[in-house]
Amino acid sequence: MTAELRCVPPEAMGFDPSGWNLVTALAGQLCAEDVTPVFALQVVHTQRTTGPLLFESPAADASLKVTSDPIFLVASLTKPILAMGVVQLAERGLLALNDRVVDFIPEFSGADRRGITVRHLLTHTSGLPDMLPDNRELRREQAPLSRFISGTCEVPLDFPPGRGVQYQSMGYALLGEIISRVSGQPYDEYLRDALFAPLGMHDTALGAPESWWHPQDGEPPRVERIVGIRVPPEQEGGDDWNWNSRYWRSFGAPWGGLLSTPADLAIFCQTMLQGGQYGYTRVLSPAAVAQATRNQLDAYHDLSEADRRTRGWGFGWRMNWAAHSAAFCDLLGPAAYGHWGATGTLFWIDPARELAAILLTTQPLERGRSHLTRLSNAIVAALAD
């Protein structure tokens, strides 16, 4: 058995007090200067955790204020978690990662895409685009996921599968559909039953279910705890389809619709650190976790050597691209892995240090710079043991 997380003071986790004070000062400064309306931070180290630390901008609009126990739309942090659901199906013998996508989704046909495999989708090597050309129009129409799937089945590839690496959210739309068709459950329910519920992640859902809007037990609707995001210019005026809309909060996009808390994500990070087990509960095998969290691009001989070496992908997990502007942290080693989210979120895991950090904001990421990288540097530097 692996121990469940225990909340302890940072110094009991091995953090130098002055270094940890710098971490909290930097986090508080982000809100004091209104860089982000809300910031939640939680760190995990050797089966211990700080618990969630919350910061709030005094200048934030009332609609962006935080509750005492906030839930965040974590955007693309969804991808590695969904990917672990796919890997779990592989563990159970229900699919193999080199199976062709068309064998699960027959409408995903055509000579150019018949060779695309589940592995290609997991590693962003399928040739699919990130988003569909009519992505915004679909969202404005409040289209169901089936419209995104049918569009992905028809959209031209940007390169033949395995010949390049390109971030592709639409590949994760297909992975969600594969989970549904293979498991016989909607992908959101499968992840709930196979991962979230067993791990005790009770405030996590891939799309807010009806019970979050209309609870039957007299409790306040859980959706009232979802923190509003300071939407980017291209979403302004889209109150019926943007990140803060009921449509998008309920949609459960397989590529970016996860709703969760720092505490729940800390449990998931600890599960990964412990080889797929949390307390008495095992949801993944050590072998699956080991494969999912190492660079898988070495298997593709047609990729450039530079891509394979410096911009690695596991199964859904991105390795820390040290020389890239969006590195998780300048002080993490090559075994670290994690993911960014467009809503201003980041989590990363360093197995060498038994260390993980969850950093959730409500300020969309800016290209080319991130205050979260600087804060991650301070977290790692503060660890004294």
N, C-alpha and C positions, 0 to 999 in steps of 0.2 A: 504494500500500500504506500502511496505517496501522501504526504500531509496536505490538508487544505490550507489555504492562505490564512495567515494570522496578521491582523493589523497591529503594528508596533510603531514606536517613535522612530524616525529616520536614523538616529544614532544607533539604535538597536539593530538596524539592518546593515550597519557598517558604513554609514555615510558620515563624513566629517561635518560637524555642526556648522562651521563657517562656510563650507562648500554648499551645504544644503540651504543655508540662509540665502546664498547667492541665487540658487535655483528658484526659490519662492519669490525673491525680490524681482527677478527677471520676469517670472510669470505675472506677478502683480503689476509690473510696469506695463506689460502689454495691454492690460485692461485700463490702467490709470491713464494711459495715453490714447485710449480708445482705438488701439490697433485692432482689437477684437472686442465685441460686446461681452462675450463670455468665454472663459477658459477653464477647462477641467484637466487636472493632472493626476495620474496615479502611477506609482512605480512598484515593481515587483522585484525582489531579490531573495534568493535562497528560501523559497516558500514563505516569505514574509512580505508584507505590503504596507505602504503608507496609508492606504485607504484613499478615497477620492478627495482631492483638494480643489475647491471652487473659488474662482475669481470673477469679478463682474465690473464692467465699466460704469462709472457713475453717469456718464453721458449717453448711455445706450437708450434707444427708444424703448418705451414701455413694452412693446410687442416682442422685444428681444431679451427681456429680463429672464433670469434663471430662477428655477424653483429650488427647493431644498434638496431634491433628489432628481436631477434633470436627466432626460433621455435625449440623445443626440442622433440626428441623421448623419451617419458616418461615411456616406458615399462609398468610394471604392475600397474601403476596408472590408466591404462585403466580399470582394473577389476571392481573397485567400480563404475565407471561411467557407464560401460556397464550394471552392475547389476541394476543401477537405471532405465535404459531403460526397463529391465525385470519387475521391480516392477511397472513401469508406465503401462505396459501392464496388470498387475494384477489389478491395479486401474480401468482400462477401461473395466474390465470384460472379457478380452480375454484369460486369463489363471488364474489358481490358483497355488499357490506355492507348494501345495501337489499333483498336477497333475504329472503323470508319464512321464518321458522323452520319453518313447517308444510311447506314444500317439501322440507326435509331430514328432518324428523321428522314424518311424516304423523299419528302419534297425538297430536301437539300440536295438536289441532283444537278447534273451537268458535268461534262468531261473535265472542266477546269477544277472542280471541287470534289470529285469522287475520291481523291487521295487524301483529303483532309481528315485527320484523326482527332480523337479526344485529346491526345497528347498535344497536338498542334494548338488546340483551343486553350489548354491550360498554360501553355508557354508563350502565347502571343506570337506564334509563328505560322498562323493559318493563312495569312494574306488578306483576311477580312479587314474592313475599315474599323476605326474606333466607333464612330456613330454613323447612322444612316444619313444620306443627304437630306432627307425630309424629317429628321429627328425633331426639330422644333415644331414643325407643322403637326406631327403626330401627337406631341404632347399638348399642343393647343387644342387639338380635337379630343383630348383625354382618351386617346386610343388604348385598347387593351394590349396585353403582351403579345397576343397572337398576331397583331399587325406588325410588330417589330420582328417577330420570327419570320413571317412571310416576306418582309422586306429583306431580311438577312439571307433568305434562301435565293433571292434574285439579284442582290447587289453584286456588281463586278468585283473580282479580287484585285488587290493592288499588286500582288506578286504571287507566283506559284507557292503552294504550301512547302514550308521548310527551307525556302530560299531567302528569307528575310525575317527580321524581328520588328513588329509594329504593334504598339499597344492597341488592343481591340476589345472594346466593351461588348460589341455584338457577338464575339465568340463566347462571352459569358452568358449572353441571352440564350444561346444554343445550349450551353451547359446546364442552365436551369431547366430547359425543356427536356434534355436527356435525363436528368434526375427524375422528372415527373413521369416520363414514359417508362423508364427502367424500374422505378420503385413502385409505380402504381399509385403514388400520392402526389398532389401538387408539391412542387419543390419547397415552398415555404413551410408546409406541414411536415415534409420529410426532415428538413433541418431542425425544426422544432422538436420532433420526436426522437431524432437520432443524435442530436448534439446539444441543443439548448436545454431541454428539459432534464436530461440525465446529468448535465453539469450544474444544474441549479441556476442557469442564466434566465431568470424569470422575467427580466425586463428587456429581453431581446426578442425581436421579431423581424422577419423579412417582409416588411409591409405591416402596418398597424391593422390587426384583425378587428372584426366588428366588436368584439368584447372590450377592446380598448376605447371604443367610441361610446358604447352603450353597455356598461357593466350591469350585471344582474344582482350584484351583492350589496348595492347601496353605496359602494365606494365611488369617489370622484372618477370621472373618465381618465384613464391613464394618458390619453393624448394631451391632456392639459399639462403634463410634465415635459412634453417635447419642446425643446428650445428653438425659437425662431432663428433663422439664418439671415444675415445681411446679404440679400441676394445681389448677384452681379448685374451690371447694366442691362445685359441681354435678357434678363428675367424680370426686370421691373415692369409692373403693370400686369404681370401674369398671375394674378392672385388665385386663379382657378386651375393653374397647371404648374406653377414654379415649385421650388423646393419646399415652400411653406404651405402648399395647398393640400387639401384633403386628398385630392386625386393622387399626388405624388407620394404622400405619406402612406397611403394605402396600397399603392401600386406594387411595391416590393420588387423593384427592378433587380434582376439577378446580378447585374453589374454594379449596383450602387444604391440599393434601397434599404439597407439594414438600419434598424433603429436599435440603439443599445446604450448602456451606461458605462462609465469607466470601470465600475466594480465588476460588471459582467465580462467586459473585455479582458480585465485582469485575470479572471478565471480561465478564459480561453488561452491567454498567453502562458499561464502557469501549466495548463494542460499540454501545450506544445513543448514547454521546457522539460516536462516530465514524461516525454515520449508517448503522449496520447492518453495519459491517465490523470485523474484528479480525485484525491481521496480514494475511496473504494471503487470509483467508477472509471472504467476504461472505455473510451470511444474510438480510439485509433491504436493501431499497433506501433511499436517502436520502429519497425521497418518502414511503415508508411510515412511516419513523421520524418525519418532520416532522408528518405527519397524526396519528399515534398519540399524540403528546406535546403536542398543543395542545388547548385547550378546545373540545370538540365540541358543547357544549350550545347555542351560539348558533344552531345549525341548527333547533332546536325552538321554533317560535313560540308553542306553547301552554304553555311553562314560564314560571314567574314570572321577572321580570327579575332579582330578587335571587339566585335559584338559578343562573341562567346566569352572572351576573357574579361571584359570591363563592364558589360551590361547584362549580367546574368539574371535568369529567371528560374525559380523552382516551379512547383505546381501551384500557381496562384500567388506565391510569395515572390517578392522582388528581393534580390540580394542588394546589399548596400553598395551603390555605385559611387565609389570614393571620389572620383574625379569629375562627377556630374554636379551641376548646380543644385539638384534636388537630392543630394546625399542625405540619408537619415541623420548622420552624425559623422563628424570628422575623426572621431576617436574609436569607432567601432572596427573590429577586425573583419576579415573576409567571410567568416561564417555567419555573420549577422544577417537577419532577414526581416522583412516587414512590408508595409504598404502605406502609401499616401491616399488621402481622400480629398476630392475637390471642394468639399464644404469647409475645409480647413482642419483636417484631421490627420493623425499619424499614429501608428503604433509600430514598434520595432522590438525584436527579441535577439538577445546576444547569448547563445548557449555557452560560450566560453566563460562568461561571468555569471551565468544563471541570473541574468538581468533582463528586465523588459520594462518598457515605458509606454504609457497610453497618454496621448496629448490631443485633446479634443477642443476645438474652437468653433466659432460660428462666423468666422470671417473667411470667405473663399480664398484659396491659395493664389498667390501671384507667381507668374512664371519667372524663373531665374533667381528668386530669393525667398528665403523662408526664415522667420524668426524661430520656428520650431527646431530647425537644425542647430541654431545657436543654443537654444535651451537644452537640447539633447547633449550637446557638448558639455554643458555645465553639469548635467546629471551624471554622466560617466566620470567626469573629472572629480566629482564630489565623493565617489565611492573610494573609501580608504582601504578596505580589505581586499 
